[in-house]
Amino acid sequence: MNYKDLRRFYAFSIFFLALILSIAGIVFVYTGSYFYCVKHGLHPYTYALKQALALFAGVVVALSIYRYFDYRTIASNRKLLWGVYFVAIFLLIAVLLFGKEINNSKSWIYIAGFSLQPAEIAKVLVIIFVSGYIKYKWYEIQRKPSVFVGFLFLAFFPVLLILLEKDLGSAMILSIVIFAILFVTELSFKYILYPVLIGFVMFVVAVVTAPYRIARIKMLLSPADYYHAAGKYSSYQLVQAFVAFAKGGLLGMGLGQGAQSKFLFLTFSFSDFMYAHIAEETGVVGAAIVLLAFFAILYFGISIANGTDEKVGKFMALGLTLYIFLQAIVHMGVNMGLLPTTGITLPFLSMGGTSLLSMFIAVGFLMNIAKFLPDESRTSYELVEKGRYA
């Protein structure tokens, strides 16, 4: 395989993995939401059709970014870079001002009957901005503490806005991604330590100032004690997720046969508890395939980051890959009772048009970075030398 084919291999491996997961997601959204829609007087296909339309839009956006964009302009065109940042901030502030709180998180805006989750798009834009800003301010960040402090403010201000939306899960994921980007920049250790401390303090404050978050941590140790509690203090959904995993067994109950969604025991089986729903209908085998698919996305994304010689491409590929992978891992951890309950969706699979669109924006940029991998990149050279792509 020559270098040109290798670039296409990386790019379209991620694209087709995302596409396959998304098509499967439409199926699981349908089976998970069918009786929910009927109960609320909606057509049984309502959510599945919305997800299909979002997938079409996502595919168009991803392929357009791959075909017509050059990610390197993010760092070289400062107006574009700042435009990306201010759009992200505008979206996050708009949610705080005009958003509607659902499931303890103020993350939704309703426009003409459509619900949007602007924070999902904003997270991708912030990752792109951080990658480009570090690139064009590289020497100043290393040599001028004031510039580094300014960078920390720019990077973590969106995290603070997301925390104000009561979306601790998204804030944590975005913070970890920023830490990871800083870690591979080869900056001094203190440049990495300070933001880690800032992130830790923000996390502790967010937890101790919200009693229900402490309760959710306690739920992990004893879900039964909170089963009959009300609202945000209840472990009802978590226990129902456990039941879904148990009923699924090795091969699952079959598509559309999941009792937890059919009888509305697992209310959010098509969104927040999608992984439990998949496990109930397809068993351990289906759940394992989904997990392996995300590890494959992680592998190809890291390969792209390692293969590029452009710093902005390396930072961006790493950040966007971790954004997708960590969101999947957090969702799965929540569903299996390994992490406190949050409203994090399962990328490409859970119901949510804005979430799906944001994921395909990330995929489009990963494809675009792969498209511009240099012919003599260190990774490609090593793979060819080992005979793996000879």
N, C-alpha and C positions, 0 to 999 in steps of 0.2 A: 504494500500500500504506500503510495507516494504522499508527500506532505499535503497536497491539495485534497486528496481523498481523506487523509487523517483529520483535517480541519472539518470537513463535512461530516465525518463520522462522529466527532465530538458534538458538533452543533445539533445534528438531527437525532442523535441518540437521546439527548435531553428533551428535544421537542417531541419525539414520538412517545417517550415515557410519560411526559406530561399529558399528551393527547389521549393515550390509552387509559391513564388514570382518570382523566376527566370524563371520557365516555362511560367508563364504569361508574363514575360518580353520578351521572345522570340516571343510570339504572337504579343505584342505591338510594338516590334522592326520591325517585318515584316510589320504590317499595317502602321507604321509610316514612314518606309523607302522605301516602294514599289515604289512609283512614283519618289522618289529621285534617286533610283538606275536606274530606266528606263531612266530618264533624262540624267544621266551620263554614259549610255551605259553599265551598270552592270546588271547581272541577278537579277530579283526581289527578289530572296531568299538569295542574297549574305550576307547581314548583319545578317539576321536571322540565317543562317547556321554558321557563325562565332560565333555568340552568343551561339548557341547550343554546338559547340565544346568547347568553354570556360567554359560552364556549366559542361560538362562532366569532363574536367580537374579539375575544382573547386571541384566537388563532390569527385573525386578520392583523391585529396589533403586533403580535410576535413576529410574524413573517415580514411585516412592513419594517419593523426595527432592524431585522436581520438583513433585509434587502437594500434599504435606502439610507440607513443611518451609519455614522462612523462614531463609535463610542469615544474615540480619542479627542473629539471636539469638546467633550465635557470639561476637560482640563484646560484646553487651549483657548476656548471661548468663555471669557469670564462672565459676560452678560448672560450667556446660556446657563452657566453654572449657578449664578445667583438667582436666575429665573426659576430653576429647579427647586432651590431652597425656599424661595418666597411662596411658590405654589404650595409646597408641603406645609409651611406655616399657616398659610391662608386656609387650607383644608382643615387643619387641626383646630384653629380658632373658630372656624365656621361651625364645627361640630359642637364646641363648647357653648356657643351663642344660640344656635338654632337646633341642636340635636335633641333627640328623644331618648330617654333612658329606658333600656330594655335589658332585663336579666342583670341588673345591678351595674350596667355599663352604659355611659352616655356616648354611644358610638354611631348612632344612626341619624340620618337626615332624610325626611320624606319630601319628595318633589313630584308633583303631578301624579300621585299614586304609586310612585316607585320609591323603594327604600335604597339608600346609598350608605356605604360605610367608608367615608373619605380617609380615615386613618390607615386603611389597608394600602391605598395608593401612596399616602404620605410616607409610610415606612420604606417603600421602595425608593422614593425620591430622596429621602434622607440618606440612605445607603449610597446612592449614586453621588449625591453632593459631597458626603464625607470622603469618598474615594477620590473625587476630582479635586477637592480643596487641599487634601494632603499632598497631592501630586504638585499642584502649582505653587503651594506655599511650603514646599518641602524644606528648603534651606533655612527659611525664616523660622519655621516651627522648631527646627533643631537648635538654632542659635539664639533665639529671642524668647525668653519665658513669657513675655507679655503676649506674643503672637500665639503661643501654645495655650495660654489661658483663654484667649479669645476663641480659639478653635474649640476648646472644651465647652464653652458657653454655647457656641453655635451647634455643636453636636448633641448636647444634652438638653437644650431648650425644648426640642420636639419631644424628647422622652418625658420631660416634666408636663408638657401639655397632654400627652397620652395618659400620664398618671392622674391628671385632673379629670380625665374622662372616666376614671375608675377602671381602667383597663391595665391591670398590673401585669398580666401575661404578655401582652404586646410590648409593654415598656421593658420588661426583662429581656425579651428576645432581641429587641433593637439594641439594648445596652450591650448584650453579649456579642452581637455582631460588630459593634463599634470597638469593643475591647479586642476582638479577634483581628480586625483590620490594623489596629495600632500594634498588635503583637508582631505582625509580619513586616512592619515598616522598618525594623532594625533601629528604632529610636532607643535612647537611653532607657534603662529600667524604670527610672523615676517618672518618665513620661507615660509609662503604662500603669505604674502603681497609683498615681493620683486619680486617674479616671476610675480605676477599680474601687478605690476608697469612696469616691463620690457616688458611684453606682450602689455600693453596699449601704451607705448611709441613706440614700434615697429609698432603697428597698426596705430597710428596717423601719424608717419613718412611715412608709406607705402601709406596712403591716400593723404596726402598733397603734396607728391612728384610726384603724378600721376594725372594730371588734369581730365583724363577720369573717375577716380574713384569718384572724387567729382561730376562730371556730372551724374554718375549713381545714386548717392544719391539724387541729385535734381530730377532725373527722377521719383522717387517714389512719389514725391509731385505733379509733373505735367508731366506725360508721353507724353501728346499731344505736348508739346513744343519741344520735341526731336524726334518726330516721323519721320520727314523728314531729320534729321541730318545724317551724313555719318559715316560708320564704327563703331568704338567703342563708338562713342558719340550718337548713335541712339537708340531710345526706340522701334524701329519697332517690334522686336521679342517679347518684353514684351506686347505691345498692342495686337499683334496677339494671345498671350497666353490668354489675357483677353477675346478675342473673342471666343477662344476655350472653355473656361469655360462657357461662356454665351450660346453657341450653345449646349453644352452638357446637360444642364438642369438637371432634376432629374434622368433620366434613360439613357441618352446618345443617340447618333445617331446610335449606333450599330458598331460592329467590322468591320473595313475596310471602314467605312462610314464617317470618320472624314474629313471634307472639308478642314480644315487648313493644314493637311498633304497632302491630295490628290491633292490640287492645289498649294502646296509648299509655302503657305503663312507663315506657321510656319516651317522654314527651318530645325531646329534641334529638331523636334518633337520626334525623336527616341533617343535623348541623353539629351541635356541640358534642354529641355522643355518636358520631358517625362510625368511628372505629369499632365500638361495641356492637352497633347494628350490623356492620360487615362481618364481624366474628360470629354473630348469631346465625346469619344466613349462609355463610360460607365456611365457618369453622376455623380451626387453627390454621388449616392450609391456606385459606383465603387471606386471613389476617397476616400470615407470614409472607405471602406473595406481595402484599401491599408494603410491608416493612422493607422487604428486599428491594422493591422498586425505588424507595426513597434512598436507600443506601447506594443504589446504582446512580441516582441523580447526584448524590454527594460525590461519588467517585469521578464521574465525568466533569462535574463542576470544579473540583479540586485539580483535576488534570488540566483543565483550561487555564486555571489560575497559575498553575506551575509552568505551563507551556508558554505563557506570554512574557515578553521582555519589557512590556510597557507597565510601569508602576500602577497607573490608573486602572488598567485592565486587570492586573493582579488583585488589587484591592477590591475592585468592583465584583469580579468573578467570585472571590472568596466570600464577600459580604452577601451577595445575592444567593449563593449556594447555601450558606449557613442559614439565611433567612427562611428558605424553603424547608430545609432539613430540620432545623430546630423547631419550627412551628409544627411540623409533623410529629416530632418526638414528644413535644409538650402535650399535644392533643392525645397521643397514644398513652402517655404517662398518666394524664388525668383520667382517661377512660378506664385504665387498669388500676386506679387507686394508688399510683406511685407518686403523684403530684397533686397539690391542692386544686380544687375545681376552679376552672377559668372558662372564659367564653372563646377560647382559641379553637378555630375550625381546622379540619384536616385538609391540607392543601390539595386542590384539584378535585376533591371528592365531596366535601361538605357543601351543603346548600349555601349560596352566597355569591351573587353575581360580581360584586365589587372585589371580593376576595379572589375569585377566579381570574378576573381581569388583571389584578395586581400580580398574580403569580405568572401569568403569561407575559406581562411586561418584563418581569425578571427573567423569564426564559428567553424572551427576545433579545435582551442585552447579553445574556450568556452565549447565545448563538452568534451574536454580532462580534463578541470578543473572540470566539473561536474562529470566525471568518477571517480575522486579521492576525491570526497566529503567525509568527515569522517562520520562514522556511528553515532557518537554522536555529530554531529554538532548542534549548538544552533538553527539554523533555522529549521532543520529537526525535532528536539525534540519538538519545539514549535508547528509546524504544526501537528505532531502526537498527541500531548497533547490536541490540540483543536478539534481533531477528523476529521480534514480535509482530512487526508490521512490514517486514521485508517483502 
